[in-house]
Amino acid sequence: MSAPSPARLAADAVRDLAPYVTGKPMSELERELGITDIIKLASNENPLGPSPLALEAMRRALEETWLYPDGNGHELKMALARTHAVAPEQITLGNGSNDLIVLLAEAFLTARHAAVISEYAFAIYGLAIQATGARTITVPAYPQGSSMPFGHDLEAMLAAIDADTRLVYIANPNNPTGTWNDEAAIRRFLDRAPSSCLVVLDEAYFEYSRRRGCPDGIALTRQYPNLVVLRTFSKAHALAGVRVGFGVSHPDVANMLNRVRQPFNVSLVGLAGAEAALRDPDQSRRAARLAEEGERQLAAGLPKLGVTAYPTAGNFVLADVGDGQAVFTRLLRKGVIVRPMGGYGLPRCVRITFGTAEQNERLLAALADCLSPRADP
């Protein structure tokens, strides 16, 4: 008789977790199919790459990687405080903004509590909540036929808050749907949200969302003490590989987060790269312009293929291709990686990151072949 699995010793909430599935790496596709000419439009990465200032700072930092990083991230915190006109005590650094999502759940949720999220919201919210044993309240999103298909229904989310609720996660804009709420809607929610729960405004795609008039959540923290705003250097700043994010909150909230934060959760290289990136604001503006151009390019090209492209405030688009998994598989054979959305309950869709003009053209050409009646199954 075989011995029982040691996995039985894990907490019940953890045993029931379904691991987060990342975008397919290019190296994996190369190993599987022997393809070398690959473009990845799956993980909302910035094809322009980091600022030259950030690259140089990270190269210099490599010479000191035998040392632990500053566990407090003092220089980066001071730079962020200057950039956003907040106190350093309001800032919590994270290993990407994902880290902050989890830290908030660890610090403020127990099995006696609940958190509110939207249907089709970023998957990490639900995973972080579930790992604590807390109850997840998932609120239906706006329907497909609405003016903001699959978007956060903030009125319904507000109504779902109960006496046990300690966190509400709002992505603005939301990944993977690209949907957003304007400043008036966010303010209405914050004005009525009870002080007994924290409102977590995830602005990972903030730099891209300004073209849609999305608010600057950090400015709102001055008025709403129960607001926590999350940002990342992974997207517009193109530092996804070194994992740097930050949260801005009331100092008392930041104090609680720092009690559960690991002391060296941001690497020495990441700290250097992020601090230097803040000294090159033009880099993120270039990224935003590229995304705007990519959106126009795909908005013109996708309908010609019979594909519905939903409105977006991010550097990506949710596209209804009929059978997301099948199209994803066919595109892989052409060396194009996108993200199938079946795991989000959107099996007809794929998510496509806006790339360079050449990458976008290649995607459209490959997609045309994949959607052809003669396409391989």
C-alpha positions, 0 to 999 in steps of 0.5 A: 500500500502506498504512503499517503501524500504529504500534500494532505498536510497543506491548509484546506484553502491551499489544497483547493487552489488552482495554480495561476497559469502564466503566458506561454514563454517563447523558450517553451514554444521553441522547445516544443515545436522547434520554432525560432522566429517567435513573437509574444503578444500574450503577457502585456509586456512592453516591446520597446524595452526599458529606459536606457537609464534603467538598463545602465543602472541595472548593469552597475547594480550587477557588480554588487549582487553579492550584497543584500538589497536595501530591505527598506528600499529607501532610495526608490521610496524617496524617488516615488514620494517625490514623483507622486507627491506623497510621504515615503511612509505611505509607500510599500514596495512589492515584488511586482504589484502581484506581491502587494495583492497577496500582502493585502490579503495576508494582512487584512483577511482571515477565514472570518472575513470576505473580499469583493471582486468582479467577474472577469477580474484579474485572477490573482485577486481570487487566488490571494483571497482563497489562500487566506480561507476568506470568502470571495464575493464575485459580482457579475460584470456588465453584460456583453451587450452593454456600453462596457462589456465585461466591465466592473459594475461598481454599483453592484460591487458596492451593494455586495459589501457586507459586514465581513468584507475587509477588501474590495479589489477594483482593477482600473483598467482591468486585465484581461478585459481592458475595461475601465471606470472614469473618475466620477464612478470611482469617486461615487464608489469611494464616497459610499464605501464603508470605512470598515473595508479597504478599497484596492485600486489596481492601476497596473496599466495606469500609464496606458489608461490615461488616453481613456481619461482614467483617474490618477488613483494616487491623487485620490488617496489624499481624500480617502484613507481607506484607499490603497493604490497599486502600480507596477514597473512591469508594464509601461516601464518594461521591467517585468523581468526584475519584478518591482511594484508599489502601493500607496496608502494611508501610513497605518495601512502601509505599516500593516503591509510592511509587517507581512512583507518579506524584508528583501522582496525587491532585488538590488537590480530591481531597486536600481532599475526602477529608481532610474526609470523614474528619471526617464518619464519619456520612456513610459510616454513612448510606450503609451503612444505605441499602445495607442498606435497598436490599438488603432492598427488592430481596431482597423484590422481585426473587424476585417477578419470577422473578429470583435475587438472590445474597447480597452484602456490597456496595452492589449485587446480582448478579441472574440475569435470564436474559439479562443483555445483553437485559435491560440493553438493554431497561432502557436504553429505560426510562431505567434503567442497570444493568451487564450481566455477560457480560464477566465470564463471567456472561451471565445476570446484571446487577449492580444498585447499591442506590439510594434507595427511589424508585430501587429501586422504579423499577428493579423496575417497569422490570424487571417490564416488561422480563421480561414475555412482551410485552416488546420484544426 
